[in-house]
Amino acid sequence: MHKFLITRWHGLHMWLSLIVLIVLDIALMHYEWILGIIGFILTGVIVYYTIRAEKAFREDLREYIMTLSHRVKHAGNAVIHELPIGIILYSEDQMIDWHNPYVAKLFGNESIIGDSLADRFPDVTNRKDQDGTVRITIGDRIYEVLIRAEERLLYIQDMTDYAELSERYEAEKIAIGIVALDNLDEVTQGMEDQAKAVLVAEVTSEINEWAHNHQIYLRRMATDKFLIVLNQKTLKQLEQNRFEIIDDVRDLTAEHKLPLTLSIGIASEFDSLTELGQMAQSSLDIALGRGGDQVAVRAGQRLSFYGGRSNAVEKRTRVRARVISHALRDLIRESDHVLIAGHRTPDMDAIGAAIGVLKAVRISGKQGYILLEEMNPSIKQIMAELAEHEHIYDSFITPDHALNLVTEDSLIVIVDTHKASMLAEPRILNHTKRIVVIDHHRRGEEFIDEAVLIYIEPYASSTSELVTELLQYFHERMKLDPIEAAALMAGIVVDTKNFTLKAGSRTFEAASFLRRNGADPAMTQNLLKESLEDYIQKSEIIKNAEVIYDHIAISATDPGYRCTQLVIARAADTLLNMSGIYASFVISELPDGRIGISARSSGKINVQVIMERLGGGGHLTNAAAQLDGTVDEVKERLMQVLADIEAEEGLFE
């Protein structure tokens, strides 16, 4: 019997009570011996019955405990031998010492006592020193193993039904998408109604067949837009096939000599249908913002892109430029002052666009400032020229000054980027909701959603071109100073590589406007001249070039050799001009110790997608990235990305 139960009857209180009775009896005998004898007799009777009660309690308790022990033992045996849970005990040298009958059933009623744990459960052996759970497969069943390392004990439970139910649940999750013919109006402009109807009918038939083959619900929303509803299983199949419908529609319309392309935005893994619909529209906006002819799939926090292998077709309208210009004018007039910010390490396009916006601010009678973090070789020439024009040069301020200057009534105009992380001082966005974004880059996952006015046109050659168009509608008698016109022209020239890349009709119209306002070609070329040192560095880079996949040039500098991002970019431009080269990549260590990559393409390969896989971004034909590591490590990562894309869908259009 447990000690505490004995103490229950022979505790201190019992002994004290007995001692008190005896003392009282002795005292009573001293005064009245007859009553004392009677008291002793009564005390003896009490002691007798107390002892008997204790013995009876012990007998009852012993019988109860024996019965309970038997029941517990029987229940334990039933649990160990009959419940559908496997139990394994193993030794320190990973040998199986004992297991219950359930484990034997897993191996065809074969005892595995004495076998090595590593042979029977290799996945468990890898976690032998840690508590936790591991899923294993035996035959066609899935089991979950609970590890108790300290006791050297394993519990095995069949999870097949749960796993199948979970897999079915995941496969049947709803996804919503929007399919858009992203340049139907531009392509069919001027076509006869009958020819247009035939083209739309052929494309619609192709989309219907694709939806039918993949069991996708398709509903037409407009002439150029469809709603699709599918499940997660179908979505994974489409992702594995990389959405062949994009290529099918492009090939179909190419037969008609029309560059009609398809864009799709899909959302999945969100809690509500409302959120799914909103994210599907957001995904489509991103796909269109990246130039169209691609699919954007947002699955929870993951955003994936497929396609995007053709050059964007110019489809801007002057109506949109005029509306944006007037909206910008109203915002400037309603603001106390205007802060103009480009991306970190600004180039000619960012500076030219900022100067153009500054002109619009001053015409509106407001004070404007341009954020400039530090000088860099890309803008060295133009900043030296602007130093002679104090009314512009004095408007450049540091990020710290801008942070102290911004208020709730300030207007922030962001040019040549749409990513807050790319700004010299992202914290300025926290002080006002009045934000305008003007950019020509393909939209990425990161985006300034809180902007009140967004003007992103990936079909434009440069942000300077967009700002030039806005200035034409900003004021009836807009007149630029020669240095302002030259800065905008230089931005266009740099991004179009002297009007040889992405230069549409609107680009030449903008250049014509700037030329009429005094943009001197000689001054523009002077702003873009490179130094002899840069030219020598560029030559050193080019001599290390090698050609892979027959049409891709890669040049990596020697370890320890550092040069600026501008030199890397110019070297990539030069390599792209070589005969038979469709894309070029230049890798070098930058002055800050990071590794920079500049990528250029003639349009037959999407370097933006390649750079995005490395953490960078840009355009289909012009992209870049900055990474940590060594030149050799970054080159190896680039080669792996190229190999992956070649295996998935092929590198070239």
ROTOR-122288 format. One line per 4 residues: number of its first residue (from 0); their letters; for each residue x, y, z of C-alpha. Coordinates in steps of 0.1 Angstrom, whole numbers, padded with zeros to 4 digits, m for minus. Layout:
BEGIN
NUM) a) X,Y,Z | ...
! end
This chain:
BEGIN
0) mhkf) 0000,0000,0000 | 0012,0035,m0008 | 0028,0053,0021 | 0004,0082,0019
4) litr) m0026,0058,0024 | m0010,0045,0056 | m0003,0080,0068 | m0040,0085,0062
8) whgl) m0047,0062,0093 | m0015,0066,0112 | m0011,0103,0109 | 0001,0126,0136
12) hmwl) m0035,0136,0144 | m0044,0101,0153 | m0015,0097,0177 | m0022,0131,0193
16) sliv) m0058,0122,0198 | m0048,0089,0216 | m0023,0107,0238 | m0049,0133,0248
20) livl) m0074,0105,0258 | m0048,0087,0279 | m0037,0120,0296 | m0073,0128,0304
24) dial) m0079,0093,0318 | m0049,0096,0341 | m0061,0129,0353 | m0096,0116,0359
28) mhye) m0082,0086,0379 | m0064,0111,0401 | m0096,0126,0411 | m0121,0098,0406
32) wilg) m0105,0064,0400 | m0138,0046,0390 | m0145,0072,0363 | m0108,0069,0352
36) iigf) m0111,0031,0348 | m0143,0036,0328 | m0124,0061,0306 | m0095,0037,0300
40) iltg) m0120,0010,0290 | m0137,0034,0266 | m0103,0045,0252 | m0094,0008,0246
44) vivy) m0127,0002,0228 | m0120,0032,0205 | m0085,0020,0198 | m0099,m0015,0190
48) ytir) m0125,m0003,0165 | m0100,0021,0150 | m0076,m0008,0143 | m0104,m0029,0128
52) aeka) m0116,m0001,0106 | m0080,0004,0094 | m0077,m0033,0085 | m0110,m0033,0067
56) fred) m0100,m0002,0047 | m0067,m0019,0038 | m0085,m0050,0026 | m0110,m0031,0005
60) lrey) m0083,m0008,m0010 | m0060,m0038,m0018 | m0089,m0055,m0036 | m0098,m0024,m0055
64) imtl) m0062,m0017,m0066 | m0058,m0053,m0077 | m0090,m0051,m0098 | m0079,m0017,m0112
68) shrv) m0044,m0030,m0120 | m0059,m0060,m0139 | m0082,m0037,m0159 | m0053,m0013,m0167
72) khag) m0031,m0041,m0178 | m0058,m0056,m0199 | m0066,m0022,m0215 | m0028,m0016,m0221
76) navi) m0025,m0049,m0238 | m0055,m0041,m0260 | m0041,m0008,m0269 | m0007,m0022,m0278
80) help) m0020,m0052,m0297 | m0054,m0041,m0312 | m0054,m0004,m0318 | m0044,0006,m0354
84) igii) m0012,0023,m0342 | 0023,0009,m0346 | 0047,0009,m0318 | 0084,0002,m0321
88) lyse) 0112,0002,m0295 | 0148,0003,m0308 | 0182,0001,m0292 | 0210,0026,m0291
92) dqmi) 0227,0009,m0321 | 0195,0014,m0341 | 0183,m0022,m0340 | 0146,m0030,m0335
96) dwhn) 0141,m0045,m0301 | 0103,m0049,m0301 | 0072,m0040,m0320 | 0034,m0046,m0316
100) pyva) 0014,m0068,m0340 | 0003,m0037,m0361 | 0039,m0032,m0373 | 0041,m0068,m0384
104) klfg) 0010,m0063,m0405 | 0027,m0035,m0423 | 0053,m0059,m0435 | 0029,m0088,m0444
108) nesi) 0027,m0103,m0409 | 0065,m0105,m0408 | 0083,m0099,m0376 | 0111,m0073,m0380
112) igds) 0125,m0076,m0345 | 0163,m0076,m0348 | 0163,m0058,m0381 | 0182,m0025,m0386
116) ladr) 0160,0006,m0383 | 0180,0022,m0411 | 0170,m0007,m0435 | 0133,m0006,m0426
120) fpdv) 0128,0031,m0420 | 0156,0051,m0437 | 0137,0084,m0435 | 0133,0080,m0398
124) tnrk) 0170,0072,m0392 | 0179,0106,m0406 | 0159,0121,m0377 | 0168,0096,m0350
128) dqdg) 0183,0122,m0326 | 0154,0146,m0329 | 0118,0145,m0318 | 0092,0152,m0345
132) tvri) 0071,0136,m0372 | 0081,0120,m0406 | 0059,0108,m0434 | 0069,0075,m0450
136) tigd) 0054,0053,m0477 | 0051,0015,m0473 | 0036,m0001,m0504 | 0007,0021,m0515
140) riye) 0000,0035,m0480 | 0012,0066,m0464 | 0022,0066,m0427 | 0031,0093,m0402
144) vlir) 0059,0083,m0378 | 0061,0101,m0344 | 0096,0100,m0331 | 0104,0100,m0293
148) aeer) 0142,0100,m0294 | 0148,0100,m0257 | 0127,0069,m0251 | 0139,0054,m0285
152) llyi) 0103,0049,m0294 | 0083,0052,m0326 | 0046,0056,m0331 | 0032,0048,m0366
156) qdmt) m0002,0058,m0378 | m0018,0053,m0412 | m0025,0087,m0428 | m0034,0075,m0463
160) dyae) m0071,0086,m0462 | m0062,0119,m0447 | m0035,0125,m0473 | m0058,0116,m0501
164) lser) m0085,0139,m0487 | m0060,0167,m0483 | m0047,0162,m0518 | m0082,0162,m0532
168) yeae) m0090,0194,m0513 | m0060,0211,m0527 | m0067,0199,m0562 | m0103,0211,m0561
172) kiai) m0096,0246,m0548 | m0111,0272,m0571 | m0090,0296,m0592 | m0104,0325,m0612
176) giva) m0088,0340,m0643 | m0094,0367,m0669 | m0083,0363,m0705 | m0078,0394,m0726
180) ldnl) m0069,0401,m0762 | m0045,0428,m0752 | m0042,0447,m0785 | m0073,0438,m0804
184) devt) m0084,0474,m0811 | m0050,0485,m0824 | m0045,0454,m0846 | m0079,0455,m0862
188) qgme) m0080,0493,m0867 | m0088,0500,m0903 | m0099,0464,m0910 | m0133,0457,m0926
192) dqak) m0160,0445,m0902 | m0162,0411,m0919 | m0125,0405,m0917 | m0124,0416,m0881
196) avlv) m0153,0393,m0872 | m0135,0363,m0888 | m0103,0370,m0869 | m0121,0374,m0836
200) aevt) m0141,0342,m0843 | m0109,0322,m0850 | m0092,0334,m0819 | m0124,0328,m0798
204) sein) m0127,0293,m0812 | m0090,0286,m0803 | m0097,0298,m0767 | m0129,0277,m0765
208) ewah) m0111,0246,m0776 | m0083,0252,m0751 | m0109,0256,m0723 | m0128,0225,m0733
212) nhqi) m0097,0204,m0734 | m0087,0214,m0699 | m0122,0214,m0684 | m0122,0251,m0678
216) ylrr) m0154,0271,m0675 | m0152,0299,m0700 | m0176,0329,m0701 | m0173,0358,m0725
220) matd) m0173,0392,m0707 | m0166,0415,m0738 | m0153,0413,m0773 | m0118,0411,m0761
224) kfli) m0122,0396,m0726 | m0132,0363,m0711 | m0137,0350,m0675 | m0124,0315,m0667
228) vlnq) m0130,0293,m0636 | m0108,0263,m0630 | m0095,0242,m0602 | m0060,0239,m0587
232) ktlk) m0053,0206,m0605 | m0060,0221,m0639 | m0039,0252,m0630 | m0009,0231,m0622
236) qleq) m0013,0213,m0655 | m0014,0246,m0674 | 0017,0258,m0655 | 0035,0226,m0664
240) nrfe) 0026,0232,m0701 | 0035,0269,m0696 | 0001,0280,m0710 | 0005,0269,m0746
244) iidd) m0026,0289,m0755 | m0004,0320,m0756 | 0018,0306,m0783 | m0012,0290,m0801
248) vrdl) m0030,0324,m0804 | 0002,0342,m0815 | 0009,0316,m0842 | m0027,0317,m0853
252) taeh) m0028,0354,m0858 | 0007,0354,m0873 | m0008,0336,m0903 | m0029,0367,m0909
256) klpl) 0002,0389,m0906 | m0014,0405,m0874 | 0005,0408,m0841 | m0025,0399,m0820
260) tlsi) m0015,0385,m0786 | m0032,0371,m0755 | m0028,0380,m0718 | m0041,0361,m0688
264) gias) m0043,0369,m0651 | m0051,0341,m0627 | m0055,0341,m0589 | m0057,0311,m0566
268) efds) m0052,0302,m0529 | m0072,0331,m0515 | m0100,0327,m0489 | m0129,0344,m0506
272) ltel) m0143,0345,m0542 | m0143,0383,m0540 | m0106,0383,m0532 | m0100,0358,m0560
276) gqma) m0117,0381,m0585 | m0098,0411,m0573 | m0065,0393,m0575 | m0073,0379,m0609
280) qssl) m0078,0415,m0622 | m0047,0426,m0605 | m0027,0398,m0621 | m0041,0407,m0655
284) dial) m0030,0443,m0649 | 0005,0432,m0641 | 0006,0410,m0672 | m0005,0439,m0694
288) grgg) 0018,0463,m0675 | 0047,0440,m0684 | 0039,0443,m0721 | 0012,0417,m0726
292) dqva) 0015,0383,m0744 | 0020,0365,m0711 | 0003,0350,m0681 | 0006,0362,m0645
296) vrag) m0004,0337,m0619 | m0008,0348,m0583 | m0011,0319,m0559 | m0012,0334,m0524
300) qrls) 0021,0353,m0520 | 0037,0336,m0551 | 0036,0355,m0584 | 0047,0336,m0615
304) fygg) 0050,0347,m0651 | 0047,0326,m0683 | 0052,0338,m0719 | 0061,0374,m0726
308) rsna) 0084,0364,m0754 | 0073,0389,m0780 | 0080,0426,m0783 | 0052,0448,m0770
312) vekr) 0031,0465,m0797 | 0027,0502,m0794 | m0009,0509,m0785 | m0010,0542,m0765
316) trvr) m0035,0568,m0775 | m0030,0605,m0772 | m0063,0607,m0754 | m0048,0589,m0724
320) arvi) m0017,0612,m0725 | m0039,0643,m0725 | m0061,0630,m0696 | m0030,0621,m0675
324) shal) m0014,0655,m0683 | m0045,0674,m0671 | m0048,0652,m0640 | m0011,0659,m0632
328) rdli) m0016,0696,m0637 | m0045,0696,m0612 | m0025,0677,m0586 | 0004,0700,m0589
332) resd) m0017,0731,m0585 | m0034,0716,m0554 | 0000,0709,m0537 | 0022,0730,m0515
336) hvli) 0053,0718,m0534 | 0064,0689,m0555 | 0092,0664,m0549 | 0104,0645,m0579
340) aghr) 0122,0612,m0573 | 0139,0587,m0597 | 0155,0554,m0589 | 0188,0550,m0571
344) tpdm) 0219,0555,m0592 | 0198,0575,m0618 | 0206,0574,m0655 | 0199,0599,m0682
348) daig) 0163,0588,m0686 | 0155,0593,m0649 | 0173,0627,m0649 | 0157,0639,m0681
352) aaig) 0122,0629,m0670 | 0127,0646,m0637 | 0138,0678,m0654 | 0107,0676,m0676
356) vlka) 0084,0672,m0646 | 0102,0701,m0629 | 0094,0723,m0659 | 0057,0714,m0655
360) vris) 0058,0723,m0618 | 0073,0757,m0624 | 0048,0765,m0652 | 0021,0758,m0626
364) gkqg) 0037,0784,m0602 | 0048,0758,m0576 | 0082,0750,m0561 | 0097,0717,m0572
368) yill) 0127,0697,m0561 | 0146,0667,m0575 | 0160,0640,m0552 | 0196,0631,m0561
372) eemn) 0214,0606,m0538 | 0248,0609,m0552 | 0267,0615,m0585 | 0275,0586,m0608
376) psik) 0292,0583,m0642 | 0259,0579,m0660 | 0249,0615,m0653 | 0283,0631,m0648
380) qima) 0282,0650,m0681 | 0246,0664,m0677 | 0252,0675,m0641 | 0283,0694,m0652
384) elae) 0262,0711,m0679 | 0233,0718,m0654 | 0258,0735,m0631 | 0258,0764,m0655
388) hehi) 0220,0767,m0652 | 0214,0775,m0616 | 0176,0777,m0618 | 0176,0739,m0625
392) ydsf) 0208,0729,m0606 | 0197,0745,m0573 | 0165,0723,m0574 | 0185,0691,m0567
396) itpd) 0183,0682,m0530 | 0196,0653,m0509 | 0172,0625,m0496 | 0176,0638,m0460
400) haln) 0165,0673,m0471 | 0136,0658,m0489 | 0126,0638,m0459 | 0125,0670,m0438
404) lvte) 0106,0688,m0465 | 0078,0664,m0473 | 0043,0670,m0457 | 0008,0657,m0461
408) dsli) 0002,0684,m0488 | 0033,0676,m0508 | 0031,0659,m0541 | 0056,0632,m0549
412) vivd) 0062,0624,m0586 | 0082,0591,m0591 | 0098,0587,m0625 | 0115,0558,m0643
416) thka) 0105,0533,m0616 | 0074,0519,m0599 | 0092,0502,m0570 | 0095,0519,m0536
420) smla) 0126,0499,m0528 | 0143,0515,m0558 | 0140,0550,m0545 | 0169,0569,m0529
424) epri) 0146,0576,m0499 | 0116,0553,m0497 | 0105,0568,m0464 | 0092,0599,m0481
428) lnht) 0062,0579,m0493 | 0050,0574,m0457 | 0044,0611,m0452 | 0018,0618,m0480
432) kriv) m0008,0599,m0500 | m0004,0623,m0529 | 0019,0601,m0552 | 0022,0600,m0589
436) vidh) 0040,0573,m0608 | 0053,0578,m0644 | 0073,0548,m0658 | 0079,0528,m0689
440) hrrg) 0092,0496,m0673 | 0073,0464,m0673 | 0054,0461,m0641 | 0068,0438,m0615
444) eefi) 0054,0422,m0584 | 0065,0451,m0562 | 0044,0482,m0569 | 0033,0514,m0553
448) deav) m0004,0507,m0550 | m0013,0538,m0530 | m0004,0562,m0559 | m0033,0585,m0568
452) liyi) m0022,0587,m0605 | m0004,0560,m0623 | 0010,0563,m0659 | 0029,0532,m0668
456) epya) 0033,0525,m0705 | 0057,0496,m0712 | 0052,0503,m0749 | 0070,0536,m0746
460) ssts) 0108,0538,m0754 | 0116,0558,m0722 | 0101,0577,m0693 | 0115,0609,m0710
464) elvt) 0092,0602,m0740 | 0062,0599,m0717 | 0070,0631,m0699 | 0076,0649,m0732
468) ellq) 0041,0639,m0744 | 0026,0650,m0711 | 0043,0684,m0715 | 0027,0689,m0749
472) yfhe) m0008,0688,m0733 | 0002,0705,m0700 | 0001,0741,m0713 | m0011,0756,m0745
476) rmkl) 0021,0776,m0750 | 0047,0751,m0736 | 0082,0763,m0743 | 0112,0744,m0731
480) dpie) 0147,0758,m0725 | 0174,0742,m0747 | 0190,0725,m0718 | 0156,0710,m0707
484) aaal) 0149,0698,m0742 | 0184,0684,m0745 | 0181,0665,m0712 | 0148,0649,m0723
488) magi) 0163,0641,m0757 | 0193,0625,m0741 | 0170,0603,m0720 | 0152,0590,m0752
492) vvdt) 0185,0585,m0771 | 0200,0564,m0743 | 0171,0541,m0739 | 0165,0537,m0776
496) knft) 0202,0532,m0784 | 0201,0561,m0808 | 0166,0553,m0820 | 0174,0517,m0830
500) lkag) 0156,0499,m0802 | 0119,0503,m0792 | 0116,0535,m0811 | 0080,0538,m0823
504) srtf) 0062,0565,m0842 | 0054,0583,m0810 | 0091,0583,m0801 | 0100,0603,m0832
508) eaas) 0070,0626,m0826 | 0083,0634,m0791 | 0119,0639,m0805 | 0105,0662,m0831
512) flrr) 0088,0683,m0804 | 0120,0685,m0784 | 0140,0695,m0815 | 0116,0723,m0822
516) ngad) 0122,0735,m0786 | 0159,0737,m0790 | 0173,0702,m0784 | 0206,0705,m0801
520) pamt) 0219,0671,m0814 | 0255,0682,m0808 | 0247,0690,m0771 | 0228,0657,m0767
524) qnll) 0258,0637,m0781 | 0281,0657,m0758 | 0261,0647,m0728 | 0265,0610,m0738
528) kesl) 0302,0609,m0745 | 0323,0583,m0727 | 0357,0589,m0714 | 0389,0571,m0726
532) edyi) 0392,0552,m0694 | 0356,0539,m0697 | 0363,0529,m0733 | 0395,0509,m0722
536) qkse) 0375,0492,m0695 | 0348,0483,m0719 | 0374,0467,m0742 | 0389,0447,m0713
540) iikn) 0354,0433,m0706 | 0346,0425,m0743 | 0378,0405,m0748 | 0366,0379,m0722
544) aevi) 0334,0372,m0741 | 0323,0337,m0750 | 0294,0325,m0771 | 0270,0299,m0758
548) ydhi) 0239,0284,m0774 | 0253,0297,m0807 | 0237,0332,m0802 | 0243,0343,m0766
552) aisa) 0274,0362,m0756 | 0286,0362,m0720 | 0315,0381,m0706 | 0327,0379,m0671
556) tdpg) 0355,0401,m0658 | 0385,0387,m0639 | 0383,0384,m0600 | 0390,0417,m0583
560) yrct) 0384,0438,m0615 | 0358,0465,m0607 | 0339,0488,m0631 | 0308,0509,m0630
564) qlvi) 0273,0498,m0640 | 0275,0522,m0669 | 0306,0505,m0684 | 0290,0471,m0679
568) araa) 0258,0483,m0698 | 0279,0498,m0726 | 0299,0466,m0730 | 0266,0446,m0732
572) dtll) 0253,0470,m0759 | 0285,0465,m0779 | 0284,0427,m0777 | 0248,0428,m0789
576) nmsg) 0259,0445,m0820 | 0281,0416,m0830 | 0270,0394,m0859 | 0248,0364,m0849
580) iyas) 0244,0376,m0813 | 0208,0376,m0801 | 0215,0384,m0764 | 0244,0395,m0743
584) fvis) 0253,0393,m0706 | 0281,0411,m0689 | 0291,0403,m0653 | 0315,0423,m0632
588) elpd) 0322,0434,m0597 | 0308,0469,m0590 | 0326,0496,m0570 | 0305,0488,m0539
592) grig) 0316,0451,m0540 | 0284,0436,m0553 | 0282,0418,m0586 | 0264,0435,m0614
596) isar) 0248,0419,m0645 | 0237,0439,m0676 | 0216,0420,m0701 | 0207,0431,m0736
600) ssgk) 0186,0414,m0763 | 0176,0419,m0799 | 0141,0408,m0791 | 0144,0370,m0797
604) invq) 0150,0363,m0761 | 0133,0379,m0730 | 0162,0390,m0708 | 0137,0405,m0683
608) vime) 0125,0370,m0673 | 0161,0358,m0669 | 0171,0387,m0647 | 0139,0384,m0626
612) rlgg) 0150,0348,m0618 | 0182,0363,m0605 | 0164,0390,m0584 | 0166,0418,m0610
616) gghl) 0143,0431,m0637 | 0139,0454,m0666 | 0125,0451,m0702 | 0123,0423,m0727
620) tnaa) 0154,0437,m0744 | 0171,0456,m0716 | 0175,0443,m0681 | 0199,0441,m0652
624) aqld) 0205,0426,m0617 | 0228,0430,m0587 | 0238,0401,m0566 | 0260,0391,m0537
628) gtvd) 0289,0366,m0542 | 0317,0363,m0566 | 0318,0368,m0604 | 0323,0331,m0610
632) evke) 0294,0322,m0587 | 0270,0347,m0604 | 0281,0334,m0638 | 0273,0299,m0627
636) rlmq) 0239,0310,m0615 | 0232,0327,m0648 | 0243,0296,m0668 | 0219,0275,m0646
640) vlad) 0190,0299,m0653 | 0196,0298,m0690 | 0198,0260,m0689 | 0165,0258,m0670
644) ieae) 0147,0281,m0695 | 0161,0262,m0724 | 0148,0230,m0709 | 0113,0245,m0700
648) eglf) 0104,0263,m0731 | 0135,0271,m0752 | 0155,0303,m0751 | 0147,0318,m0785
652) e) 0115,0330,m0800
! end
